[in-house]
Each structure stands twice: as structure tokens, then as C-alpha cells.
Amino acid sequence: MKNKHFLVLLFSIMMFGLSANSEIKSPSQENKTVTTVAIFDGYDEDDGYAFLVKSDDEYDDVMYFSEVKPEVLKIVNLQSEDNIGVRFEITYEIEEFEEEDEYGYTEVYEKYTITKIKKM
């Protein structure tokens, strides 16, 4: 089950990168900031905060965020079911990091953190 969630997350990340509305690169950091419109799909302790993002003409790709800045959670309670189905403009930061396994292979991962949110 965890492998299925990981594959869905990985696919969502790849697809979301293709369909993002705008990208801003900071010259002083390697982190990227992206802003897009998405529909809140709920919260789960294991998966995090789920948003439906647009692919082609439909909101049918799911993107999961494991982290949300505390100031964002003060604006919108993303653990409430009242916000499911609500459309938001979200800004998130993509941070790349590397991990080395026990065999010496290095994998590059991305961490997505919501930094701003605005109800549409």
C-alpha cells in the first residue's frame, strides 16, 4: 500500500511540474517556488494534504504536501472537511535533497512545502 502511495506521489510530482502555472527561481537558493490553482481534496495523517491539480482540462491529478507553513494553517484549516472541494491558489516551495542508501547509491528527492494559500 505504501508503494502505491509513493508511486502516486511520484507521478503527481512529475505531472504537476509539467502543468504548473508559474515558476520563480531564487538566485540565492536552489529551491524553486511555484504558484498554481488546485482543489483541496482532504487531509490524511499518512499522506498529508491532498490537492487536485489540473491536467489537460480537468482537475484529476492528485498532489500531496507533507508540510505546510504554520502561518498558512492559521489562514485555512486544511484538516477540516469543510474545505474539501474548495479551490485555492497555492504557492509552494520545492526543496531538493539527497539521501545515500546502505549500498552507497545517492537518490535525489523533492520536498514540497505550502508557503502561501488564498481561497479562490
PyMOL CGO cylinders between C-alpha atoms (Angstrom):
from pymol import cmd
from pymol.cgo import CYLINDER

trace = [
    CYLINDER, 0.00, 0.00, 0.00, 2.85, 2.39, 0.83, 0.3, 1, 1, 1, 1, 1, 1,
    CYLINDER, 2.85, 2.39, 0.83, 4.47, 1.63, -2.55, 0.3, 1, 1, 1, 1, 1, 1,
    CYLINDER, 4.47, 1.63, -2.55, 1.22, 2.57, -4.28, 0.3, 1, 1, 1, 1, 1, 1,
    CYLINDER, 1.22, 2.57, -4.28, 1.10, 5.88, -2.39, 0.3, 1, 1, 1, 1, 1, 1,
    CYLINDER, 1.10, 5.88, -2.39, 4.75, 6.54, -3.25, 0.3, 1, 1, 1, 1, 1, 1,
    CYLINDER, 4.75, 6.54, -3.25, 4.13, 5.87, -6.94, 0.3, 1, 1, 1, 1, 1, 1,
    CYLINDER, 4.13, 5.87, -6.94, 1.06, 8.12, -6.94, 0.3, 1, 1, 1, 1, 1, 1,
    CYLINDER, 1.06, 8.12, -6.94, 3.08, 10.85, -5.23, 0.3, 1, 1, 1, 1, 1, 1,
    CYLINDER, 3.08, 10.85, -5.23, 5.98, 10.47, -7.65, 0.3, 1, 1, 1, 1, 1, 1,
    CYLINDER, 5.98, 10.47, -7.65, 3.66, 10.54, -10.67, 0.3, 1, 1, 1, 1, 1, 1,
    CYLINDER, 3.66, 10.54, -10.67, 1.82, 13.56, -9.26, 0.3, 1, 1, 1, 1, 1, 1,
    CYLINDER, 1.82, 13.56, -9.26, 5.06, 15.42, -8.73, 0.3, 1, 1, 1, 1, 1, 1,
    CYLINDER, 5.06, 15.42, -8.73, 6.18, 14.77, -12.29, 0.3, 1, 1, 1, 1, 1, 1,
    CYLINDER, 6.18, 14.77, -12.29, 2.81, 15.74, -13.78, 0.3, 1, 1, 1, 1, 1, 1,
    CYLINDER, 2.81, 15.74, -13.78, 2.44, 18.77, -11.55, 0.3, 1, 1, 1, 1, 1, 1,
    CYLINDER, 2.44, 18.77, -11.55, 5.81, 20.06, -12.67, 0.3, 1, 1, 1, 1, 1, 1,
    CYLINDER, 5.81, 20.06, -12.67, 4.55, 19.95, -16.25, 0.3, 1, 1, 1, 1, 1, 1,
    CYLINDER, 4.55, 19.95, -16.25, 1.28, 21.70, -15.51, 0.3, 1, 1, 1, 1, 1, 1,
    CYLINDER, 1.28, 21.70, -15.51, 2.39, 24.38, -13.04, 0.3, 1, 1, 1, 1, 1, 1,
    CYLINDER, 2.39, 24.38, -13.04, 1.13, 27.84, -13.87, 0.3, 1, 1, 1, 1, 1, 1,
    CYLINDER, 1.13, 27.84, -13.87, 4.27, 29.75, -12.97, 0.3, 1, 1, 1, 1, 1, 1,
    CYLINDER, 4.27, 29.75, -12.97, 7.76, 29.21, -11.63, 0.3, 1, 1, 1, 1, 1, 1,
    CYLINDER, 7.76, 29.21, -11.63, 10.03, 31.62, -9.83, 0.3, 1, 1, 1, 1, 1, 1,
    CYLINDER, 10.03, 31.62, -9.83, 13.67, 30.77, -9.23, 0.3, 1, 1, 1, 1, 1, 1,
    CYLINDER, 13.67, 30.77, -9.23, 15.55, 32.48, -6.47, 0.3, 1, 1, 1, 1, 1, 1,
    CYLINDER, 15.55, 32.48, -6.47, 19.14, 33.25, -7.48, 0.3, 1, 1, 1, 1, 1, 1,
    CYLINDER, 19.14, 33.25, -7.48, 20.43, 32.83, -3.93, 0.3, 1, 1, 1, 1, 1, 1,
    CYLINDER, 20.43, 32.83, -3.93, 18.89, 29.39, -3.37, 0.3, 1, 1, 1, 1, 1, 1,
    CYLINDER, 18.89, 29.39, -3.37, 18.35, 26.23, -5.34, 0.3, 1, 1, 1, 1, 1, 1,
    CYLINDER, 18.35, 26.23, -5.34, 14.77, 25.95, -4.05, 0.3, 1, 1, 1, 1, 1, 1,
    CYLINDER, 14.77, 25.95, -4.05, 12.01, 26.67, -6.54, 0.3, 1, 1, 1, 1, 1, 1,
    CYLINDER, 12.01, 26.67, -6.54, 8.74, 28.40, -5.76, 0.3, 1, 1, 1, 1, 1, 1,
    CYLINDER, 8.74, 28.40, -5.76, 5.62, 27.52, -7.76, 0.3, 1, 1, 1, 1, 1, 1,
    CYLINDER, 5.62, 27.52, -7.76, 2.15, 29.05, -7.70, 0.3, 1, 1, 1, 1, 1, 1,
    CYLINDER, 2.15, 29.05, -7.70, -0.89, 27.28, -9.11, 0.3, 1, 1, 1, 1, 1, 1,
    CYLINDER, -0.89, 27.28, -9.11, -4.62, 26.78, -8.61, 0.3, 1, 1, 1, 1, 1, 1,
    CYLINDER, -4.62, 26.78, -8.61, -5.75, 23.50, -7.04, 0.3, 1, 1, 1, 1, 1, 1,
    CYLINDER, -5.75, 23.50, -7.04, -8.81, 21.99, -5.38, 0.3, 1, 1, 1, 1, 1, 1,
    CYLINDER, -8.81, 21.99, -5.38, -8.42, 20.76, -1.80, 0.3, 1, 1, 1, 1, 1, 1,
    CYLINDER, -8.42, 20.76, -1.80, -9.13, 17.03, -1.61, 0.3, 1, 1, 1, 1, 1, 1,
    CYLINDER, -9.13, 17.03, -1.61, -8.59, 16.34, 2.09, 0.3, 1, 1, 1, 1, 1, 1,
    CYLINDER, -8.59, 16.34, 2.09, -6.06, 15.52, 4.78, 0.3, 1, 1, 1, 1, 1, 1,
    CYLINDER, -6.06, 15.52, 4.78, -4.69, 12.16, 5.84, 0.3, 1, 1, 1, 1, 1, 1,
    CYLINDER, -4.69, 12.16, 5.84, -2.09, 11.57, 8.57, 0.3, 1, 1, 1, 1, 1, 1,
    CYLINDER, -2.09, 11.57, 8.57, -0.08, 9.21, 6.37, 0.3, 1, 1, 1, 1, 1, 1,
    CYLINDER, -0.08, 9.21, 6.37, -0.29, 11.04, 3.05, 0.3, 1, 1, 1, 1, 1, 1,
    CYLINDER, -0.29, 11.04, 3.05, -0.58, 14.67, 4.14, 0.3, 1, 1, 1, 1, 1, 1,
    CYLINDER, -0.58, 14.67, 4.14, -2.60, 17.38, 2.43, 0.3, 1, 1, 1, 1, 1, 1,
    CYLINDER, -2.60, 17.38, 2.43, -4.07, 16.33, -0.92, 0.3, 1, 1, 1, 1, 1, 1,
    CYLINDER, -4.07, 16.33, -0.92, -4.88, 18.75, -3.73, 0.3, 1, 1, 1, 1, 1, 1,
    CYLINDER, -4.88, 18.75, -3.73, -6.35, 18.06, -7.15, 0.3, 1, 1, 1, 1, 1, 1,
    CYLINDER, -6.35, 18.06, -7.15, -4.32, 19.80, -9.85, 0.3, 1, 1, 1, 1, 1, 1,
    CYLINDER, -4.32, 19.80, -9.85, -5.27, 20.43, -13.44, 0.3, 1, 1, 1, 1, 1, 1,
    CYLINDER, -5.27, 20.43, -13.44, -4.10, 18.04, -16.13, 0.3, 1, 1, 1, 1, 1, 1,
    CYLINDER, -4.10, 18.04, -16.13, -5.26, 18.98, -19.61, 0.3, 1, 1, 1, 1, 1, 1,
    CYLINDER, -5.26, 18.98, -19.61, -8.71, 20.48, -18.90, 0.3, 1, 1, 1, 1, 1, 1,
    CYLINDER, -8.71, 20.48, -18.90, -9.66, 18.59, -15.73, 0.3, 1, 1, 1, 1, 1, 1,
    CYLINDER, -9.66, 18.59, -15.73, -8.61, 18.58, -12.08, 0.3, 1, 1, 1, 1, 1, 1,
    CYLINDER, -8.61, 18.58, -12.08, -7.74, 14.90, -11.97, 0.3, 1, 1, 1, 1, 1, 1,
    CYLINDER, -7.74, 14.90, -11.97, -4.13, 14.64, -10.75, 0.3, 1, 1, 1, 1, 1, 1,
    CYLINDER, -4.13, 14.64, -10.75, -3.52, 14.42, -7.01, 0.3, 1, 1, 1, 1, 1, 1,
    CYLINDER, -3.52, 14.42, -7.01, -0.57, 16.16, -5.38, 0.3, 1, 1, 1, 1, 1, 1,
    CYLINDER, -0.57, 16.16, -5.38, 0.36, 15.56, -1.75, 0.3, 1, 1, 1, 1, 1, 1,
    CYLINDER, 0.36, 15.56, -1.75, 2.05, 18.04, 0.58, 0.3, 1, 1, 1, 1, 1, 1,
    CYLINDER, 2.05, 18.04, 0.58, 3.53, 16.68, 3.78, 0.3, 1, 1, 1, 1, 1, 1,
    CYLINDER, 3.53, 16.68, 3.78, 4.42, 20.10, 5.14, 0.3, 1, 1, 1, 1, 1, 1,
    CYLINDER, 4.42, 20.10, 5.14, 2.54, 23.38, 5.43, 0.3, 1, 1, 1, 1, 1, 1,
    CYLINDER, 2.54, 23.38, 5.43, 3.94, 26.55, 6.97, 0.3, 1, 1, 1, 1, 1, 1,
    CYLINDER, 3.94, 26.55, 6.97, 2.24, 27.38, 10.33, 0.3, 1, 1, 1, 1, 1, 1,
    CYLINDER, 2.24, 27.38, 10.33, 1.09, 30.79, 9.06, 0.3, 1, 1, 1, 1, 1, 1,
    CYLINDER, 1.09, 30.79, 9.06, -0.81, 29.04, 6.23, 0.3, 1, 1, 1, 1, 1, 1,
    CYLINDER, -0.81, 29.04, 6.23, -2.64, 26.82, 8.70, 0.3, 1, 1, 1, 1, 1, 1,
    CYLINDER, -2.64, 26.82, 8.70, -3.68, 29.97, 10.60, 0.3, 1, 1, 1, 1, 1, 1,
    CYLINDER, -3.68, 29.97, 10.60, -5.37, 31.24, 7.42, 0.3, 1, 1, 1, 1, 1, 1,
    CYLINDER, -5.37, 31.24, 7.42, -7.09, 28.00, 6.39, 0.3, 1, 1, 1, 1, 1, 1,
    CYLINDER, -7.09, 28.00, 6.39, -7.74, 24.90, 8.47, 0.3, 1, 1, 1, 1, 1, 1,
    CYLINDER, -7.74, 24.90, 8.47, -6.64, 22.25, 5.99, 0.3, 1, 1, 1, 1, 1, 1,
    CYLINDER, -6.64, 22.25, 5.99, -7.52, 19.46, 8.41, 0.3, 1, 1, 1, 1, 1, 1,
    CYLINDER, -7.52, 19.46, 8.41, -11.19, 20.43, 8.30, 0.3, 1, 1, 1, 1, 1, 1,
    CYLINDER, -11.19, 20.43, 8.30, -13.52, 18.58, 5.96, 0.3, 1, 1, 1, 1, 1, 1,
    CYLINDER, -13.52, 18.58, 5.96, -15.32, 21.91, 5.38, 0.3, 1, 1, 1, 1, 1, 1,
    CYLINDER, -15.32, 21.91, 5.38, -12.61, 22.90, 2.88, 0.3, 1, 1, 1, 1, 1, 1,
    CYLINDER, -12.61, 22.90, 2.88, -12.82, 19.77, 0.73, 0.3, 1, 1, 1, 1, 1, 1,
    CYLINDER, -12.82, 19.77, 0.73, -13.78, 20.80, -2.80, 0.3, 1, 1, 1, 1, 1, 1,
    CYLINDER, -13.78, 20.80, -2.80, -12.71, 24.41, -2.29, 0.3, 1, 1, 1, 1, 1, 1,
    CYLINDER, -12.71, 24.41, -2.29, -10.43, 25.91, -4.93, 0.3, 1, 1, 1, 1, 1, 1,
    CYLINDER, -10.43, 25.91, -4.93, -7.26, 27.63, -3.71, 0.3, 1, 1, 1, 1, 1, 1,
    CYLINDER, -7.26, 27.63, -3.71, -4.32, 29.43, -5.21, 0.3, 1, 1, 1, 1, 1, 1,
    CYLINDER, -4.32, 29.43, -5.21, -1.37, 27.75, -3.52, 0.3, 1, 1, 1, 1, 1, 1,
    CYLINDER, -1.37, 27.75, -3.52, 2.28, 28.70, -3.51, 0.3, 1, 1, 1, 1, 1, 1,
    CYLINDER, 2.28, 28.70, -3.51, 4.72, 26.02, -2.57, 0.3, 1, 1, 1, 1, 1, 1,
    CYLINDER, 4.72, 26.02, -2.57, 8.44, 25.57, -2.33, 0.3, 1, 1, 1, 1, 1, 1,
    CYLINDER, 8.44, 25.57, -2.33, 10.30, 22.63, -3.84, 0.3, 1, 1, 1, 1, 1, 1,
    CYLINDER, 10.30, 22.63, -3.84, 13.44, 21.68, -1.96, 0.3, 1, 1, 1, 1, 1, 1,
    CYLINDER, 13.44, 21.68, -1.96, 15.74, 19.04, -3.39, 0.3, 1, 1, 1, 1, 1, 1,
    CYLINDER, 15.74, 19.04, -3.39, 17.81, 16.85, -1.11, 0.3, 1, 1, 1, 1, 1, 1,
    CYLINDER, 17.81, 16.85, -1.11, 19.95, 13.75, -1.47, 0.3, 1, 1, 1, 1, 1, 1,
    CYLINDER, 19.95, 13.75, -1.47, 19.96, 10.56, 0.56, 0.3, 1, 1, 1, 1, 1, 1,
    CYLINDER, 19.96, 10.56, 0.56, 22.50, 7.80, 0.38, 0.3, 1, 1, 1, 1, 1, 1,
    CYLINDER, 22.50, 7.80, 0.38, 21.41, 4.21, 0.94, 0.3, 1, 1, 1, 1, 1, 1,
    CYLINDER, 21.41, 4.21, 0.94, 23.40, 1.45, 2.64, 0.3, 1, 1, 1, 1, 1, 1,
    CYLINDER, 23.40, 1.45, 2.64, 24.96, 0.47, -0.72, 0.3, 1, 1, 1, 1, 1, 1,
    CYLINDER, 24.96, 0.47, -0.72, 26.34, 3.95, -1.40, 0.3, 1, 1, 1, 1, 1, 1,
    CYLINDER, 26.34, 3.95, -1.40, 23.78, 4.93, -4.03, 0.3, 1, 1, 1, 1, 1, 1,
    CYLINDER, 23.78, 4.93, -4.03, 22.55, 8.50, -3.85, 0.3, 1, 1, 1, 1, 1, 1,
    CYLINDER, 22.55, 8.50, -3.85, 18.93, 9.32, -4.58, 0.3, 1, 1, 1, 1, 1, 1,
    CYLINDER, 18.93, 9.32, -4.58, 17.61, 12.84, -5.13, 0.3, 1, 1, 1, 1, 1, 1,
    CYLINDER, 17.61, 12.84, -5.13, 14.23, 13.60, -3.55, 0.3, 1, 1, 1, 1, 1, 1,
    CYLINDER, 14.23, 13.60, -3.55, 12.00, 16.64, -3.53, 0.3, 1, 1, 1, 1, 1, 1,
    CYLINDER, 12.00, 16.64, -3.53, 10.13, 18.04, -0.55, 0.3, 1, 1, 1, 1, 1, 1,
    CYLINDER, 10.13, 18.04, -0.55, 7.06, 20.19, -1.22, 0.3, 1, 1, 1, 1, 1, 1,
    CYLINDER, 7.06, 20.19, -1.22, 6.02, 22.76, 1.39, 0.3, 1, 1, 1, 1, 1, 1,
    CYLINDER, 6.02, 22.76, 1.39, 2.99, 25.04, 1.06, 0.3, 1, 1, 1, 1, 1, 1,
    CYLINDER, 2.99, 25.04, 1.06, 4.11, 28.58, 1.87, 0.3, 1, 1, 1, 1, 1, 1,
    CYLINDER, 4.11, 28.58, 1.87, 1.03, 30.65, 0.89, 0.3, 1, 1, 1, 1, 1, 1,
    CYLINDER, 1.03, 30.65, 0.89, -2.63, 29.96, 0.27, 0.3, 1, 1, 1, 1, 1, 1,
    CYLINDER, -2.63, 29.96, 0.27, -5.55, 32.03, -0.99, 0.3, 1, 1, 1, 1, 1, 1,
    CYLINDER, -5.55, 32.03, -0.99, -9.17, 30.95, -1.38, 0.3, 1, 1, 1, 1, 1, 1,
    CYLINDER, -9.17, 30.95, -1.38, -10.45, 31.49, -4.91, 0.3, 1, 1, 1, 1, 1, 1,
]
cmd.load_cgo(trace, "trace")
